[in-house]
Amino acid sequence: MKGKVVKTARRALFTAGLLCLLVILGGLFPREAFAHAILTGTDPAPNSTLAQAPEQIQLTFNEPLEEGVYYIRVLDQSGAKVTDNAATMTKDRTGIVLQLPKLDDGLYVVSYHVISGDGHPVGGSYPLTVGNAAPAAQNGNTGGTTAGHNHNLGSSGVDGLIQYAARGLWYAAMLALTGWLLWRRSEFGRKLPQEVSAKWTLNLQRFYLVALLFVILTHVEALLGDGGLSQLGSLLTGTGIGISWLAALGLSLSGFVLLGRAAWLDYAWAAALLAVKALSGHAVTFPPVSASVAADFIHLGAAAVWVGGLTAAAAVYRNRREEFTSFLGRFSGAALGSIIALTVSGVVLTLLFLPSLDMIIYTQWGILMLVKVGVVVLVVGTAAFLRYTMKNKRDKATAKLYKVDFSFMLIILAVVGVLTYLSPAPPNEPLNWHEMGKSVHMTAEVSPKAPGTNTFKVTVWVLDTMGPPKHVQMNAQYEPKEEEEATLAPIQIPLELQENQEENWLEGYNMYTYYTQGPYLPLPGKCTLEVRIMDSNDDEAVYKKEFRLY
């Protein structure tokens, strides 16, 4: 029986290592990790050619923004700013506006940077053409990622991996420290020599302070954008993420003086640190905010009980090994309660974060959440084996299974480090759709492809032996939800023929461009976009594309 337990422990360790590798690779894969603030409207439209220079640039987002750090910059073809005016924010904090001087004919680039309500940096850029100038380069993509937003933090490569690792270490340090403060006051914690308990507390405080500074140093540049250090004061005092950093830093430094003096003071300090985290991040952007923050606080508290218990077990194992098995017996009951609380609060948060539960399979956030759930299931299985080995007094197997449980904890914290900088909701990526026909080719582009005002562009190529299309029509057909029977009538999207200023790259064909902008995709849901093209011979080509709006 002992051999079976050891083999089971080895298999669990192998599974833990494999999952850890998958999590690390998962941190490398995200090329664009979307924040909650999504660009839903631009005036003028991205990549448009304007007969007259605009008086202002206005950008609209789907949620209120932080007021501390934001900007719009317009650059001419030499890379120089056309104005030193500062952008202003609308009263509802969902938009920013930049007043422009009179612009000459030419190509311009609009660049913007904002911070969403949950502390994520959002930015992007797109070209505009004014008057008779070389048109903005399209490359078959109106809007695309440039006209949308770019999550500037942890996008890919080594920098992204460092940022995710920093957040994972920060969470590990926060939960280990706050949980340790609870467990050190327990019966077994009080049995530890005073100098040992004080040393562990001090080292965990140092670990948390270093991890917090590591997070700040690896994230501050992305949050500032191109504003530089001159905007650091505004970031720290005018944004939720900056204020949360200052609060956490103040608590961390005060802890070196306050902790260890009284049990109630330790508990209050730990609760305050967890509250600071719950009051920043995803929870503060999903209504009802009170429920989201409360569920997040409970989730963090339950995690602290589990992580702190494993940390306390390490202290007991190193200093009072004869009581290690007894402590694990006490810990297993608390761990079961924490897993239940984590499960319930996690389900509540998922339901609050996602418009519908089936969306969990459409995002990296959802997939990683499922990975996290799978690791929690392995934790529960490991706990069952632990109870068995403790009951049968197999101390060596118990110690090995404890290490397995500790490894699972590290994997979960690695997943959490990535989850906190991925948006739970699926992204509305701009649509770039191309169809090749026998005599007619078509490209349809929709940006930003979100409920609200969008830019629609259809480019049609017909054989140069034929005349221009007689008719080009675009329609949007929403599918009814499962609980609804009625079907909305198709929404007609009025396209207007534009004067071609783009290079026709398709030899043997004439190119025609149709364009409009407006709120023709007003609702979230599953939608079919239809393009109907009637050529000069009265032959009609019909193309259809299904997509979702979130």
C-alpha positions as CSV (number, residue, x, y, z in Angstrom):
1,M,0.0,0.0,0.0
2,K,2.9,2.3,0.8
3,G,4.3,1.8,-2.7
4,K,1.0,2.8,-4.3
5,V,0.8,6.0,-2.3
6,V,4.3,6.9,-3.3
7,K,3.5,6.2,-7.0
8,T,0.4,8.3,-6.7
9,A,2.4,11.1,-5.3
10,R,4.9,10.9,-8.1
11,R,2.2,10.9,-10.7
12,A,0.6,14.0,-9.0
13,L,4.0,15.7,-9.0
14,F,4.4,14.9,-12.7
15,T,1.0,16.3,-13.5
16,A,1.8,19.4,-11.5
17,G,5.0,20.0,-13.4
18,L,3.1,19.5,-16.7
19,L,0.4,21.9,-15.8
20,C,3.0,24.4,-14.6
21,L,4.7,24.2,-18.0
22,L,1.3,24.8,-19.7
23,V,0.6,27.8,-17.6
24,I,4.1,29.3,-18.4
25,L,3.5,28.7,-22.1
26,G,0.0,30.2,-21.7
27,G,1.7,33.4,-20.4
28,L,3.7,33.5,-23.6
29,F,0.9,33.0,-26.0
30,P,-1.3,36.1,-25.4
31,R,-0.4,38.6,-28.1
32,E,-3.0,41.1,-27.2
33,A,-4.6,40.8,-23.7
34,F,-7.7,42.9,-23.7
35,A,-8.7,45.2,-20.9
36,H,-12.2,46.1,-20.0
37,A,-12.1,49.6,-21.5
38,I,-12.9,49.1,-25.2
39,L,-12.8,51.8,-27.9
40,T,-16.4,51.9,-29.2
41,G,-16.4,55.1,-31.2
42,T,-14.0,57.4,-33.1
43,D,-14.7,60.7,-34.7
44,P,-13.3,61.0,-37.3
45,A,-13.3,57.4,-38.2
46,P,-10.0,55.4,-38.3
47,N,-8.2,55.3,-41.7
48,S,-10.7,57.7,-43.2
49,T,-10.0,60.3,-45.9
50,L,-11.5,63.7,-45.1
51,A,-12.3,66.5,-47.5
52,Q,-11.9,69.1,-44.7
53,A,-9.7,69.0,-41.6
54,P,-11.5,68.0,-38.4
55,E,-11.8,70.4,-35.6
56,Q,-11.3,67.8,-32.9
57,I,-10.6,64.1,-32.2
58,Q,-13.1,62.3,-30.0
59,L,-12.7,58.8,-28.7
60,T,-15.5,57.0,-26.9
61,F,-15.1,53.9,-24.7
62,N,-17.5,51.4,-23.2
63,E,-16.8,52.2,-19.6
64,P,-15.6,55.1,-17.4
65,L,-11.9,55.7,-17.5
66,E,-9.4,56.8,-14.8
67,E,-8.9,60.6,-14.8
68,G,-5.2,60.7,-13.8
69,V,-3.4,59.7,-16.9
70,Y,-4.7,59.9,-20.5
71,Y,-3.8,61.6,-23.7
72,I,-4.5,61.9,-27.5
73,R,-1.6,62.9,-29.8
74,V,-1.8,63.8,-33.5
75,L,1.4,63.5,-35.5
76,D,2.1,64.7,-39.0
77,Q,4.1,62.8,-41.6
78,S,7.4,64.1,-40.1
79,G,6.5,62.7,-36.7
80,A,5.9,66.1,-35.1
81,K,2.9,66.9,-32.9
82,V,0.4,69.2,-34.5
83,T,-0.7,70.7,-31.2
84,D,0.4,70.9,-27.6
85,N,-3.2,71.0,-26.4
86,A,-4.1,68.5,-23.7
87,A,-7.0,66.2,-24.2
88,T,-10.1,66.6,-22.0
89,M,-12.4,64.0,-20.5
90,T,-16.1,64.0,-21.0
91,K,-18.3,64.4,-17.9
92,D,-19.3,60.7,-17.8
93,R,-15.6,59.8,-18.1
94,T,-16.3,57.5,-21.1
95,G,-14.6,59.7,-23.7
96,I,-11.6,61.9,-24.3
97,V,-11.5,64.9,-26.7
98,L,-8.6,66.8,-28.3
99,Q,-9.2,70.2,-29.9
100,L,-7.1,70.6,-33.1
101,P,-5.7,73.7,-34.9
102,K,-6.3,74.0,-38.7
103,L,-4.6,71.1,-40.3
104,D,-3.0,71.2,-43.8
105,D,-3.6,68.5,-46.4
106,G,-1.6,65.4,-45.5
107,L,-1.4,62.1,-43.7
108,Y,-1.7,62.2,-39.9
109,V,-1.5,59.5,-37.1
110,V,-3.7,59.6,-34.1
111,S,-2.3,58.0,-30.9
112,Y,-4.1,57.6,-27.6
113,H,-3.5,56.2,-24.1
114,V,-6.0,55.7,-21.3
115,I,-6.3,53.6,-18.1
116,S,-9.5,51.6,-17.6
117,G,-11.4,51.5,-14.3
118,D,-9.7,48.2,-13.3
119,G,-6.2,49.6,-13.7
120,H,-5.3,48.3,-17.2
121,P,-3.5,50.5,-19.7
122,V,-5.3,50.8,-23.1
123,G,-3.8,52.5,-26.1
124,G,-3.5,52.4,-29.9
125,S,-3.0,54.5,-33.0
126,Y,-4.5,54.8,-36.5
127,P,-4.0,57.0,-39.6
128,L,-6.1,59.8,-41.0
129,T,-5.8,61.5,-44.4
130,V,-6.9,65.1,-44.9
131,G,-7.5,66.6,-48.4
132,N,-5.6,65.7,-51.5
133,A,-2.8,63.7,-50.0
134,A,-1.4,60.2,-50.2
135,P,-4.1,58.0,-48.6
136,A,-3.6,56.2,-45.3
137,A,-2.1,52.7,-45.9
138,Q,-4.8,50.1,-45.6
139,N,-3.1,46.8,-46.3
140,G,-6.6,45.3,-46.4
141,N,-7.3,46.2,-42.8
142,T,-9.4,49.2,-41.9
143,G,-9.0,49.7,-38.2
144,G,-7.6,46.3,-37.4
145,T,-5.5,46.3,-34.2
146,T,-4.4,49.9,-34.8
147,A,-7.8,51.4,-34.8
148,G,-8.8,49.2,-31.9
149,H,-7.0,49.2,-28.6
150,N,-3.9,47.5,-27.5
151,H,-3.4,46.2,-24.0
152,N,0.1,47.5,-23.5
153,L,0.9,45.3,-20.6
154,G,2.4,41.8,-20.8
155,S,1.5,41.5,-24.5
156,S,4.2,38.9,-25.4
157,G,7.8,37.9,-25.1
158,V,10.2,38.2,-22.2
159,D,8.7,41.5,-20.9
160,G,5.2,40.0,-20.8
161,L,6.5,36.9,-19.0
162,I,8.3,39.0,-16.4
163,Q,5.1,41.0,-15.8
164,Y,3.0,37.9,-15.3
165,A,5.7,36.4,-13.0
166,A,5.7,39.6,-11.0
167,R,2.0,39.4,-10.4
168,G,2.2,35.7,-9.5
169,L,4.9,36.4,-6.9
170,W,2.9,39.4,-5.6
171,Y,-0.2,37.2,-5.1
172,A,1.8,34.5,-3.5
173,A,3.5,36.9,-1.1
174,M,0.2,38.6,-0.2
175,L,-1.7,35.4,0.5
176,A,1.2,33.7,2.3
177,L,1.7,36.7,4.6
178,T,-2.0,37.4,5.4
179,G,-2.7,33.7,5.8
180,W,0.3,33.2,8.0
181,L,-0.9,36.0,10.3
182,L,-4.1,34.0,10.9
183,W,-2.4,30.6,11.4
184,R,0.4,31.9,13.7
185,R,-2.3,32.7,16.2
186,S,-3.7,29.1,16.1
187,E,-2.9,26.5,18.7
188,F,0.0,25.0,16.7
189,G,1.3,28.4,15.7
190,R,1.5,29.4,19.3
191,K,3.6,26.3,20.0
192,L,6.4,27.6,17.7
193,P,9.3,29.3,19.5
194,Q,8.7,33.0,19.6
195,E,11.9,33.8,17.7
196,V,10.9,31.3,15.0
197,S,7.4,32.9,14.6
198,A,8.9,36.4,14.5
199,K,11.5,35.4,11.9
200,W,8.9,33.9,9.6
201,T,6.7,37.0,10.0
202,L,9.6,39.3,9.2
203,N,10.8,37.2,6.1
204,L,7.2,37.1,4.7
205,Q,6.9,40.8,5.2
206,R,10.1,41.4,3.3
207,F,9.0,39.0,0.6
208,Y,5.7,40.9,0.2
209,L,7.5,44.3,0.1
210,V,9.9,43.2,-2.6
211,A,7.2,41.5,-4.6
212,L,5.0,44.7,-4.4
213,L,8.0,46.9,-5.6
214,F,8.7,44.4,-8.4
215,V,5.1,44.7,-9.6
216,I,5.2,48.5,-9.5
217,L,8.5,48.7,-11.4
218,T,7.4,46.2,-14.1
219,H,4.0,47.8,-14.6
220,V,4.5,51.6,-14.2
221,E,5.9,52.2,-17.7
222,A,3.0,50.7,-19.5
223,L,0.5,52.7,-17.3
224,L,2.3,55.9,-18.0
225,G,2.4,55.3,-21.7
226,D,4.5,58.0,-23.5
227,G,3.7,60.5,-20.7
228,G,7.0,59.6,-19.0
229,L,7.8,60.1,-15.3
230,S,6.3,63.6,-15.4
231,Q,2.9,61.8,-15.1
232,L,4.0,59.6,-12.2
233,G,2.4,61.8,-9.6
234,S,-0.9,61.8,-11.5
235,L,-0.8,58.1,-11.8
236,L,-0.2,57.5,-8.1
237,T,-2.7,60.0,-6.8
238,G,-5.3,60.2,-9.6
239,T,-5.9,56.6,-10.6
240,G,-7.3,53.7,-8.7
241,I,-4.3,51.4,-9.4
242,G,-1.9,54.1,-8.2
243,I,-3.8,54.7,-5.0
244,S,-4.0,51.0,-4.4
245,W,-0.2,50.8,-4.8
246,L,0.3,53.6,-2.3
247,A,-2.1,52.0,0.2
248,A,-0.4,48.6,-0.1
249,L,3.0,50.2,0.2
250,G,1.9,52.1,3.3
251,L,0.4,49.0,4.9
252,S,3.6,47.0,4.1
253,L,5.9,49.5,5.7
254,S,3.6,50.0,8.8
255,G,3.5,46.2,9.2
256,F,7.1,46.2,10.3
257,V,6.1,48.2,13.3
258,L,2.6,46.9,14.0
259,L,2.6,43.2,13.4
260,G,3.1,40.8,16.2
261,R,1.9,43.2,18.9
262,A,-1.7,41.9,19.3
263,A,-3.8,39.2,17.6
264,W,-6.6,41.7,16.7
265,L,-4.0,44.1,15.1
266,D,-2.7,41.2,13.0
267,Y,-6.2,40.3,11.8
268,A,-7.1,43.9,11.1
269,W,-3.9,44.5,9.1
270,A,-4.4,41.3,7.1
271,A,-8.0,42.2,6.3
272,A,-7.0,45.7,5.2
273,L,-4.3,44.4,2.9
274,L,-6.8,42.0,1.3
275,A,-9.4,44.8,1.1
276,V,-7.0,47.0,-0.8
277,K,-6.6,44.3,-3.5
278,A,-10.4,43.6,-3.6
279,L,-11.0,47.4,-4.2
280,S,-8.8,47.4,-7.3
281,G,-8.8,45.2,-10.4
282,H,-11.7,43.5,-12.2
283,A,-14.2,43.5,-9.3
284,V,-14.6,47.3,-9.3
285,T,-15.8,47.4,-12.9
286,F,-18.6,44.8,-12.9
287,P,-22.0,45.8,-11.4
288,P,-23.2,45.5,-8.8
289,V,-19.8,46.6,-7.6
290,S,-20.6,45.9,-3.9
291,A,-21.4,42.3,-4.7
292,S,-18.3,41.9,-6.9
293,V,-15.9,43.4,-4.3
294,A,-17.5,41.4,-1.5
295,A,-17.1,38.2,-3.5
296,D,-13.5,39.0,-4.4
297,F,-12.7,39.8,-0.7
298,I,-14.2,36.4,0.4
299,H,-12.3,34.7,-2.4
300,L,-9.0,36.3,-1.4
301,G,-9.6,35.5,2.3
302,A,-10.4,31.9,1.6
303,A,-7.2,31.7,-0.6
304,A,-5.2,33.2,2.3
305,V,-6.4,30.5,4.7
306,W,-5.2,27.8,2.3
307,V,-1.9,29.4,1.3
308,G,-1.2,30.6,4.8
309,G,-1.9,27.1,6.1
310,L,0.6,25.5,3.8
311,T,3.1,28.2,4.7
312,A,2.5,27.5,8.4
313,A,2.9,23.8,7.8
314,A,6.3,24.4,6.4
315,A,7.3,26.3,9.5
316,V,6.0,23.5,11.7
317,Y,7.8,20.9,9.6
318,R,11.1,22.7,10.0
319,N,10.8,23.5,13.7
320,R,8.5,21.0,15.4
321,R,8.5,18.1,13.0
322,E,6.9,15.8,15.6
323,E,3.7,17.8,15.4
324,F,3.7,18.1,11.6
325,T,1.1,15.4,11.0
326,S,-1.2,16.7,13.8
327,F,-1.0,20.2,12.2
328,L,-2.0,18.8,8.8
329,G,-5.0,17.2,10.4
330,R,-6.0,20.5,11.8
331,F,-5.3,22.2,8.5
332,S,-7.2,19.8,6.4
333,G,-10.5,20.8,7.9
334,A,-9.8,24.5,7.4
335,A,-8.6,23.8,3.9
336,L,-11.8,22.0,3.0
337,G,-13.8,25.1,4.2
338,S,-11.5,27.4,2.2
339,I,-12.0,25.3,-0.9
340,I,-15.8,25.5,-0.5
341,A,-15.6,29.3,0.0
342,L,-13.3,29.6,-3.0
343,T,-15.6,27.6,-5.2
344,V,-18.8,29.5,-4.2
345,S,-17.1,33.0,-4.5
346,G,-15.4,32.0,-7.7
347,V,-18.7,30.9,-9.3
348,V,-20.3,34.2,-8.2
349,L,-17.4,36.2,-9.7
350,T,-17.6,34.3,-12.9
351,L,-21.3,34.9,-13.2
352,L,-20.8,38.6,-12.5
353,F,-17.9,38.9,-14.9
354,L,-19.3,37.1,-17.9
355,P,-22.5,38.1,-19.8
356,S,-23.3,34.4,-20.2
357,L,-21.5,31.3,-18.8
358,D,-20.9,29.8,-22.3
359,M,-18.5,32.6,-23.1
360,I,-15.9,31.0,-20.8
361,I,-14.7,28.9,-23.7
362,Y,-14.1,31.9,-26.0
363,T,-11.4,33.7,-24.1
364,Q,-7.9,33.0,-22.6
365,W,-9.4,34.1,-19.3
366,G,-12.0,31.4,-19.4
367,I,-9.6,28.7,-20.5
368,L,-7.1,29.6,-17.8
369,M,-10.0,29.6,-15.3
370,L,-10.9,26.1,-16.4
371,V,-7.2,25.1,-15.9
372,K,-7.4,26.6,-12.4
373,V,-10.5,24.6,-11.6
374,G,-8.8,21.5,-12.8
375,V,-5.9,22.1,-10.5
376,V,-8.3,22.7,-7.6
377,V,-9.8,19.3,-8.3
378,L,-6.3,17.8,-8.1
379,V,-5.9,19.6,-4.8
380,V,-9.1,18.0,-3.4
381,G,-7.8,14.6,-4.6
382,T,-4.4,15.2,-2.9
383,A,-6.2,16.2,0.3
384,A,-8.1,12.9,0.3
385,F,-4.8,11.0,0.0
386,L,-3.4,13.2,2.7
387,R,-6.2,12.2,5.1
388,Y,-5.7,8.6,4.3
389,T,-1.9,8.6,4.9
390,M,-2.4,10.6,8.2
391,K,-5.1,8.2,9.3
392,N,-2.7,5.3,8.7
393,K,0.3,7.2,10.2
394,R,2.4,7.0,7.0
395,D,4.5,10.0,7.8
396,K,6.8,9.9,4.8
397,A,4.0,9.6,2.3
398,T,2.2,12.4,4.2
399,A,5.2,14.7,3.8
400,K,5.5,13.9,0.1
401,L,1.8,14.6,-0.5
402,Y,2.2,17.9,1.3
403,K,4.8,18.9,-1.2
404,V,2.4,17.9,-4.0
405,D,-0.2,20.1,-2.5
406,F,2.3,23.0,-2.2
407,S,3.2,22.5,-5.8
408,F,-0.4,22.8,-6.8
409,M,-0.6,26.0,-4.9
410,L,2.2,27.5,-6.9
411,I,0.5,26.5,-10.1
412,I,-2.7,28.1,-9.1
413,L,-0.9,31.3,-8.1
414,A,0.9,31.3,-11.5
415,V,-2.5,31.1,-13.2
416,V,-3.9,33.9,-11.1
417,G,-0.9,36.1,-12.1
418,V,-2.1,35.8,-15.7
419,L,-5.8,35.9,-15.0
420,T,-5.7,39.3,-13.3
421,Y,-4.4,40.9,-16.5
422,L,-6.8,39.2,-19.0
423,S,-10.3,40.5,-19.5
424,P,-13.0,38.0,-18.6
425,A,-15.3,39.2,-21.5
426,P,-14.4,38.1,-25.0
427,P,-12.9,40.8,-27.2
428,N,-14.8,42.4,-30.1
429,E,-12.0,42.2,-32.6
430,P,-12.3,44.3,-35.8
431,L,-13.7,42.3,-38.7
432,N,-11.6,41.9,-41.9
433,W,-13.4,39.5,-44.2
434,H,-12.4,38.6,-47.8
435,E,-14.3,36.6,-50.4
436,M,-13.0,35.5,-53.9
437,G,-15.7,35.0,-56.5
438,K,-15.7,34.1,-60.2
439,S,-15.9,37.6,-61.6
440,V,-16.4,39.6,-58.4
441,H,-14.1,39.8,-55.3
442,M,-15.1,41.5,-52.1
443,T,-13.5,42.7,-48.8
444,A,-15.7,43.8,-45.9
445,E,-14.3,45.6,-42.9
446,V,-16.0,46.6,-39.7
447,S,-14.2,48.5,-36.9
448,P,-14.3,48.5,-34.0
449,K,-17.0,45.8,-34.4
450,A,-18.7,46.5,-31.1
451,P,-22.3,47.4,-30.1
452,G,-22.7,51.1,-31.0
453,T,-21.2,53.2,-33.7
454,N,-18.9,51.4,-36.2
455,T,-17.1,52.1,-39.5
456,F,-18.2,49.9,-42.4
457,K,-16.2,49.6,-45.6
458,V,-16.8,47.3,-48.6
459,T,-14.2,47.1,-51.4
460,V,-15.4,45.4,-54.6
461,W,-13.2,44.2,-57.5
462,V,-14.9,43.4,-60.9
463,L,-13.4,42.4,-64.2
464,D,-12.1,45.4,-66.1
465,T,-14.2,44.2,-69.1
466,M,-17.4,44.9,-67.0
467,G,-18.9,48.1,-65.8
468,P,-19.2,49.2,-62.2
469,P,-21.5,47.3,-59.9
470,K,-25.2,48.3,-60.2
471,H,-25.8,47.8,-56.5
472,V,-23.9,47.0,-53.4
473,Q,-25.8,46.4,-50.2
474,M,-24.9,45.3,-46.7
475,N,-27.3,43.9,-44.1
476,A,-27.0,42.8,-40.5
477,Q,-29.2,40.0,-39.3
478,Y,-29.4,39.3,-35.5
479,E,-30.2,35.8,-34.4
480,P,-32.8,35.6,-31.6
481,K,-31.7,34.4,-28.2
482,E,-32.7,30.9,-27.1
483,E,-35.5,32.2,-24.9
484,E,-36.9,34.5,-27.7
485,E,-39.0,33.4,-30.6
486,A,-39.3,36.6,-32.6
487,T,-36.5,37.4,-35.1
488,L,-35.4,41.0,-35.7
489,A,-35.7,42.2,-39.3
490,P,-32.4,42.7,-41.1
491,I,-30.7,46.0,-40.4
492,Q,-29.8,47.7,-43.7
493,I,-26.4,49.4,-43.6
494,P,-26.4,52.3,-46.1
495,L,-23.1,52.2,-48.1
496,E,-22.0,55.2,-50.2
497,L,-19.6,54.9,-53.2
498,Q,-16.3,56.7,-52.4
499,E,-13.7,58.2,-54.8
500,N,-10.9,55.7,-54.9
501,Q,-7.6,56.9,-53.6
502,E,-6.1,53.6,-52.8
503,E,-3.9,51.6,-55.1
504,N,-5.6,48.8,-57.0
505,W,-3.4,45.8,-56.4
506,L,-5.5,43.3,-58.4
507,E,-4.5,43.3,-62.0
508,G,-7.3,42.9,-64.6
509,Y,-9.9,44.2,-62.2
510,N,-11.4,47.6,-61.4
511,M,-11.8,48.5,-57.7
512,Y,-14.8,50.3,-56.1
513,T,-14.9,51.3,-52.4
514,Y,-18.1,51.8,-50.4
515,Y,-18.2,53.3,-47.0
516,T,-20.4,54.4,-44.1
517,Q,-20.3,55.0,-40.4
518,G,-23.1,54.7,-37.9
519,P,-24.9,52.7,-35.1
520,Y,-26.0,49.8,-37.3
521,L,-24.8,47.1,-34.9
522,P,-26.7,48.3,-31.8
523,L,-27.0,45.1,-29.8
524,P,-24.8,42.3,-28.4
525,G,-25.4,38.8,-29.7
526,K,-24.9,36.5,-32.6
527,C,-25.1,38.3,-36.0
528,T,-24.8,37.5,-39.7
529,L,-23.4,40.1,-42.0
530,E,-24.6,39.9,-45.6
531,V,-23.1,41.6,-48.6
532,R,-25.0,41.6,-51.9
533,I,-23.3,42.7,-55.1
534,M,-25.1,43.0,-58.4
535,D,-22.8,43.4,-61.4
536,S,-23.5,45.1,-64.7
537,N,-24.8,41.8,-66.1
538,D,-27.5,41.7,-63.4
539,D,-25.8,38.7,-61.8
540,E,-25.9,38.9,-58.0
541,A,-23.2,37.6,-55.6
542,V,-24.2,37.1,-52.0
543,Y,-21.7,36.6,-49.2
544,K,-22.5,35.9,-45.5
545,K,-20.3,36.0,-42.4
546,E,-21.3,35.0,-38.9
547,F,-19.8,36.6,-35.8
548,R,-20.6,37.6,-32.2
549,L,-20.8,41.0,-30.6
550,Y,-20.1,41.1,-26.8
